[in-house]
Amino acid sequence: MLYREAGDFKTSYAKDQQTFPIAFDRWGYFITIAFAFLVVPFLINDYWVNAVVLPFLIYSIAAIGLNILTGYCGQVSLGTGGFMAVGAFSAYKLMTAFPELSMIIVILLSGGVTAFVGILFGLPSLRIKGFYLAVATLAAQFFLVWMFNKFPWFYNYSASGQISAPERSVFGFAVTGANVTPAVSYLFCLCFVFVLAWAARNLTRGANGRKWMAIRDMDIAAEIIGVDPLKTKLTAFGVSSFYIGIAGALLFAIYLGAAEVGEAFDISKSFLVLFMIIIGGLGSIFGSFAGAAFMVLMPVLLKNIMVGYLGWPTDLASHFQFVIVGGLIVIFLILEPHGFAQLWRLAKEKLRLWPFPH
């Protein structure tokens, strides 16, 4: 078997604490990244980009953000759709008010605005938690959607109430508008996913991540040993909202091109991202990707199999999707609360111990 630690010596503390201590994992990670950047852009077409690749990349960012807050810090949030709307409308206002501003800066500033809004709505977490915090963030979802619909300034007084992304380019390549190629939009989102996932991995393994997990496991004990609950919780809300705001900006500008807040960022978006981290695995960066991949690929597979091959009605196939998701959530919450990420860890552990698996 190839998956072995024999001969893989660690001669320093840094090597012992690295993200991928086994050489097989490191090489697999490097090959995956190289394949994603150097090969996939030449293989994808419009269908794969619009149906699978872009939704997977964008929702992966949103899932990582929510996982930082809920999985690592233990603060339940049902306002993801509203925070994605903040990122989308921030990107729209920045793109229309500052036409010369780089699209990369627009996306990052949109995440910063969303982080500020997330910290404001995270203030109740200092007094309430659990179910009551979930209700407070749900109120944030409805309030933000209402606000964007109520005040025409946010959509530049458009009669339809819809926002549309102006044409923008990065390094001479169009990233928004009608002239965007599948490879460019894919690589633009992939760069954000790569950098943000790398940053999240380092954050969760560092001092901030340990403080988040201490608050999650037992907040009173964490405060006794010196963890500041105010700073820790608000940091988690800020970082989480930054990621979710970037996902919302990318969803609007790169993927949709035009959006209406009541349809594109309703409560279903909040539950969709929450289902991703429950099925993929709470407290796991890999689980965020696994959950996003499952929730994006499953409807496509069901549509192709049930509607394309079996001839089922479209509405029946869509209802069957809810049955599968609901059943998996119940199964994972009862049998394996850490989702696909834990199953992946167990599989690797058995490979390491083969032929003596426990």
C-alpha positions in Angstrom: 0.0 0.0 0.0 1.2 3.5 -0.8 -0.5 5.3 2.2 2.2 4.8 4.7 4.3 6.8 7.2 7.3 4.4 7.0 10.4 6.3 6.0 8.6 9.6 6.3 10.7 11.1 9.0 10.0 14.4 10.8 13.1 16.1 11.9 11.5 19.3 13.3 8.5 20.5 15.2 7.4 22.5 12.1 7.3 19.3 10.0 5.5 17.4 12.7 2.8 20.1 12.8 2.4 20.7 9.1 -1.1 20.4 7.5 -0.2 17.2 5.6 2.3 15.3 7.6 2.2 12.2 5.3 4.0 12.6 2.0 1.2 10.8 0.1 -1.2 13.5 1.3 1.1 16.3 0.4 1.7 15.0 -3.2 -2.0 14.4 -3.6 -2.8 17.9 -2.6 -0.1 19.4 -4.9 -1.3 17.2 -7.9 -5.0 18.3 -7.2 -4.1 22.0 -7.1 -2.0 21.7 -10.3 -4.8 19.8 -12.1 -7.3 22.4 -11.0 -5.2 25.3 -12.3 -3.5 23.8 -15.3 -5.8 21.2 -16.7 -9.4 21.9 -15.8 -9.6 25.3 -17.6 -9.0 23.5 -20.9 -11.6 20.8 -20.2 -14.7 22.7 -19.0 -17.4 24.3 -21.2 -20.3 26.6 -20.5 -22.6 23.8 -19.1 -20.0 22.5 -16.6 -19.1 26.0 -15.5 -22.7 27.2 -14.9 -24.2 23.9 -13.6 -21.4 22.5 -11.5 -18.0 24.3 -11.2 -18.9 27.9 -10.3 -21.6 27.0 -7.8 -19.3 24.5 -6.2 -16.5 27.0 -5.8 -18.7 29.9 -4.6 -20.7 27.8 -2.1 -17.4 26.3 -0.9 -16.3 29.8 0.3 -19.7 30.3 1.9 -19.5 26.9 3.6 -16.0 27.6 4.9 -17.2 30.9 6.3 -20.2 29.4 8.1 -18.1 26.5 9.3 -15.7 28.9 11.0 -18.6 30.4 12.9 -20.7 27.3 13.6 -18.3 24.4 13.3 -15.3 25.9 15.0 -16.8 28.5 17.3 -20.1 26.9 18.0 -22.3 29.9 17.2 -25.3 28.8 15.2 -26.3 31.2 12.3 -29.3 31.2 10.0 -28.5 34.5 8.4 -26.1 33.3 5.7 -28.4 34.3 2.8 -28.7 37.9 4.2 -24.9 38.2 4.6 -24.4 37.0 1.1 -26.9 39.7 0.0 -24.7 42.3 1.8 -21.7 41.1 -0.2 -23.6 41.2 -3.4 -25.1 44.7 -3.0 -21.7 46.0 -1.7 -20.1 44.7 -4.9 -22.8 46.3 -7.0 -22.5 49.7 -5.3 -18.7 49.7 -5.5 -18.8 48.6 -9.2 -21.2 51.4 -10.1 -19.7 54.1 -7.9 -16.1 53.4 -8.7 -15.8 52.1 -12.3 -12.0 52.2 -12.2 -11.7 50.1 -9.1 -10.2 46.6 -9.7 -12.6 43.7 -9.5 -10.3 42.0 -7.0 -10.5 45.0 -4.7 -14.3 45.2 -5.2 -14.7 41.6 -4.0 -12.4 42.1 -1.0 -14.0 45.3 0.0 -17.4 43.6 -0.3 -16.2 41.0 2.2 -15.0 43.8 4.5 -18.3 45.5 4.5 -20.0 42.2 5.2 -17.6 41.5 8.0 -18.6 44.8 9.7 -22.3 44.0 9.4 -21.6 40.5 10.7 -19.9 41.8 13.8 -22.9 44.1 14.5 -25.3 41.2 14.3 -22.9 39.1 16.3 -23.1 41.3 19.3 -26.2 39.4 20.7 -24.0 36.3 20.9 -22.4 37.8 24.0 -25.6 37.3 25.9 -27.5 34.5 24.1 -26.5 31.3 22.5 -27.9 28.1 21.0 -31.5 28.3 19.8 -31.9 32.0 20.8 -28.8 33.0 18.8 -30.2 31.1 15.8 -33.4 33.1 16.0 -31.4 36.3 16.3 -29.4 35.5 13.1 -32.7 34.5 11.4 -34.0 37.9 12.2 -30.9 39.4 10.6 -31.7 37.4 7.5 -35.2 38.8 7.2 -34.1 42.3 8.2 -31.3 42.5 5.6 -33.5 41.2 2.8 -36.3 43.7 3.8 -33.8 46.6 3.9 -32.4 45.9 0.4 -35.9 45.7 -1.0 -37.2 48.8 1.0 -34.6 51.4 0.1 -34.1 52.0 -3.7 -30.6 53.5 -3.1 -29.2 50.0 -2.8 -30.3 49.1 -6.3 -29.7 52.6 -7.8 -33.4 53.3 -8.0 -34.0 50.7 -10.7 -37.7 50.3 -11.6 -37.4 46.5 -11.5 -35.5 46.4 -8.2 -32.9 44.2 -9.8 -29.1 44.7 -9.8 -26.9 43.9 -12.8 -23.1 43.6 -12.8 -21.4 46.0 -15.2 -18.7 44.7 -17.5 -15.3 44.5 -15.7 -12.0 43.0 -16.7 -8.9 41.8 -14.7 -5.5 41.9 -16.4 -7.2 42.4 -19.8 -9.6 39.4 -19.4 -13.4 40.1 -19.0 -14.7 38.6 -15.7 -18.2 40.1 -15.8 -20.6 40.8 -18.6 -21.4 38.9 -21.9 -17.9 38.4 -23.1 -16.7 36.2 -20.2 -15.2 32.9 -21.1 -15.7 29.8 -18.9 -12.0 29.4 -18.2 -11.6 33.0 -17.0 -14.6 33.0 -14.7 -13.5 29.6 -13.3 -9.9 30.7 -12.7 -11.0 33.9 -11.1 -13.2 32.1 -8.6 -10.6 29.4 -8.1 -8.0 31.9 -7.0 -10.3 33.2 -4.3 -11.1 29.7 -3.2 -7.4 28.7 -3.0 -6.3 31.7 -1.0 -9.3 31.8 1.3 -9.2 28.0 2.0 -5.4 28.3 2.8 -6.1 31.2 5.1 -8.9 29.4 6.8 -6.8 26.3 7.4 -4.0 28.4 9.0 -6.5 30.4 11.1 -8.2 27.3 12.5 -4.9 25.7 13.3 -3.5 28.8 15.0 -4.2 30.7 18.2 -7.6 32.1 16.9 -8.8 28.7 15.9 -7.9 27.3 19.4 -9.8 30.1 21.0 -12.8 29.5 18.8 -12.8 25.8 19.7 -12.4 26.5 23.4 -15.5 28.8 23.3 -17.3 26.1 21.3 -16.5 23.3 23.7 -17.1 25.1 27.0 -17.3 28.9 27.0 -17.1 29.3 30.8 -14.0 27.2 31.2 -12.4 29.1 28.2 -13.1 32.4 29.9 -11.5 31.1 33.1 -8.3 30.2 31.4 -8.0 33.6 29.8 -10.0 33.5 26.5 -11.8 36.7 26.0 -15.4 35.7 24.8 -16.2 39.2 23.5 -13.1 39.3 21.2 -13.3 35.6 20.2 -16.9 35.5 19.3 -16.8 38.8 17.4 -13.7 37.7 15.6 -15.5 34.5 14.5 -18.5 36.5 13.3 -16.2 38.9 11.4 -14.1 36.3 9.7 -17.1 34.2 8.9 -19.1 37.1 7.4 -16.0 38.2 5.4 -16.0 34.8 3.7 -19.7 34.8 3.2 -19.7 38.3 1.8 -17.0 37.3 -0.8 -19.2 34.3 -1.7 -22.2 36.6 -2.2 -20.2 39.1 -4.3 -18.9 36.3 -6.5 -22.3 34.7 -6.8 -23.8 38.0 -8.0 -21.0 39.4 -10.2 -19.4 36.3 -11.7 -22.0 33.6 -11.6 -25.5 35.2 -11.9 -24.6 38.6 -13.5 -28.0 39.9 -12.3 -29.9 39.3 -9.1 -33.0 40.2 -7.1 -32.5 40.0 -3.4 -35.9 38.4 -2.6 -35.1 35.5 -5.0 -31.3 35.1 -5.0 -30.7 35.6 -1.3 -33.8 34.3 0.5 -33.9 32.0 3.5 -33.3 29.0 1.3 -29.7 30.1 0.8 -29.1 30.1 4.5 -30.4 26.6 4.9 -28.6 25.4 1.8 -25.2 26.4 3.2 -26.1 25.1 6.7 -27.0 21.7 5.1 -23.6 21.7 3.4 -21.6 22.0 6.6 -23.9 19.5 8.4 -23.5 16.8 5.7 -19.8 17.7 4.9 -18.7 17.9 8.5 -18.7 20.6 11.2 -15.3 21.9 12.2 -13.6 20.8 9.0 -12.3 22.7 6.0 -12.4 19.5 3.9 -16.0 19.0 5.1 -17.0 22.4 3.7 -15.8 21.3 0.3 -17.3 17.9 0.5 -20.7 19.3 1.6 -20.7 21.9 -1.2 -19.8 19.3 -3.8 -22.6 17.0 -2.6 -25.3 19.7 -2.5 -24.2 21.0 -6.0 -23.7 17.7 -7.7 -26.7 15.8 -6.3 -29.4 17.9 -8.1 -27.5 17.6 -11.4 -27.2 13.9 -11.0 -30.9 13.5 -10.1 -32.0 15.6 -13.0 -29.9 13.6 -15.5 -30.8 10.2 -14.1 -34.4 10.6 -13.1 -35.6 13.0 -15.7 -33.2 12.2 -18.6 -33.0 8.4 -18.3 -36.0 7.3 -16.2 -38.4 9.9 -17.6 -39.7 11.1 -14.2 -41.4 14.5 -14.0 -39.1 17.4 -13.1 -41.1 18.3 -10.0 -40.9 14.7 -8.7 -37.1 14.7 -9.1 -36.8 18.0 -7.2 -39.0 16.7 -4.3 -36.9 13.5 -4.2 -33.8 15.8 -3.7 -35.4 17.1 -0.4 -36.1 13.5 0.7 -32.4 12.6 0.2 -31.0 15.7 1.9 -33.4 15.4 4.9 -32.7 11.7 5.3 -28.9 12.3 5.2 -29.1 15.1 7.7 -31.0 12.9 10.2 -28.6 10.0 9.6 -25.5 12.1 10.0 -26.8 13.9 13.1 -27.6 10.6 14.8 -24.8 8.3 13.5 -21.9 10.5 12.4 -22.2 14.2 13.5 -19.0 15.1 11.8 -20.3 14.1 8.3 -18.3 13.2 5.3 -15.1 14.6 6.8 -15.1 12.1 9.6 -15.8 9.2 7.2 -12.8 10.4 5.1 -10.6 10.5 8.3 -11.7 7.0 9.3 -10.9 5.6 5.8 -7.4 7.1 5.9 -6.8 5.7 9.3 -7.8 2.3 8.2 -5.4 2.6 5.2 -2.6 3.6 7.5 -3.1 0.5 9.7 -3.9 -2.0 6.9 -3.8 -5.0 7.0 -4.7 -4.5 10.7 -7.6 -2.1 10.6 -9.5 -1.6 13.8 
